[in-house]
Amino acid sequence: MKQQVLVLYLATSALDAPVVGWASYDGTGRTTPTTGDGDEPPYDSGVAALRDGWRLFQASQLIPPYPGHEYDTSFLKHEFFFEKLAD
């Protein structure tokens, strides 16, 4: 069994929130995805990925912003890791 990994960055911490960024990795070697190889996300939301058979195995910890820094920009906060196992 080999692992395929899908990382979705969502607009909020809810799995039904819209996808704002993504990355994918294919341990089977069948595909070679790379940064910027598509303009459309593979799914509209995390729930859509679940419905297509992806298994959620990690969600980012919710960390409140430091007082006075509520509007600073930095990393994408709502990161979800999904996997599929393939032969």
C-alpha positions in Angstrom: 0.0 0.0 0.0 1.2 3.5 -0.9 0.0 6.8 0.4 -1.4 9.7 -1.5 -1.6 13.0 0.5 -3.9 15.9 -0.1 -3.4 19.2 1.9 -6.3 21.6 1.8 -6.2 25.1 3.3 -9.7 26.2 4.1 -11.2 29.7 4.6 -12.2 28.8 8.2 -11.8 25.9 10.6 -15.0 24.2 9.4 -14.6 21.3 7.0 -17.4 22.7 4.8 -15.5 26.0 4.3 -14.2 26.9 0.8 -10.7 25.8 -0.3 -8.3 28.7 -0.5 -5.1 26.7 -1.2 -3.9 23.2 -1.7 -1.1 20.8 -2.3 -1.0 17.1 -3.2 1.7 14.4 -3.1 1.5 11.0 -4.7 3.5 8.2 -3.1 2.4 5.8 -5.9 4.4 7.6 -8.5 1.5 7.6 -10.9 1.3 11.4 -10.9 3.8 14.2 -10.2 1.8 17.2 -9.0 3.7 20.4 -8.6 3.0 23.9 -7.2 0.9 26.0 -9.4 -0.1 23.2 -11.8 -3.8 24.1 -11.6 -6.0 27.2 -11.1 -8.9 25.2 -9.6 -8.8 23.4 -6.3 -9.3 19.6 -6.5 -12.3 20.0 -4.2 -14.6 22.8 -3.2 -14.3 21.9 0.5 -12.9 19.4 3.0 -16.3 17.6 3.1 -16.2 17.1 -0.7 -12.8 15.4 -0.3 -14.2 13.1 2.4 -17.1 12.2 0.1 -14.6 11.2 -2.6 -12.9 8.7 -0.2 -10.1 10.9 1.2 -9.5 10.2 4.9 -8.8 13.1 7.2 -5.8 12.4 9.5 -4.7 15.8 10.7 -6.2 19.3 11.3 -4.2 22.3 12.4 -4.4 23.5 15.9 -6.6 26.6 16.4 -4.4 29.3 17.9 -5.9 32.7 18.7 -4.0 35.7 17.4 -1.8 37.6 19.9 -3.7 40.8 21.1 -3.1 43.6 18.7 -2.2 41.3 15.8 -5.7 40.2 14.8 -5.3 41.6 11.3 -1.6 40.6 10.6 -1.1 38.4 7.6 1.1 35.3 7.8 0.6 31.5 7.1 -2.7 29.9 6.1 -4.2 28.8 9.5 -6.8 26.2 8.6 -4.7 23.3 7.2 -6.2 19.8 6.8 -4.3 16.7 5.8 -6.1 13.9 3.9 -4.9 10.5 2.7 -5.8 7.7 0.3 -4.1 4.4 0.3 -3.5 2.8 -3.1 -1.8 -0.3 -4.4 
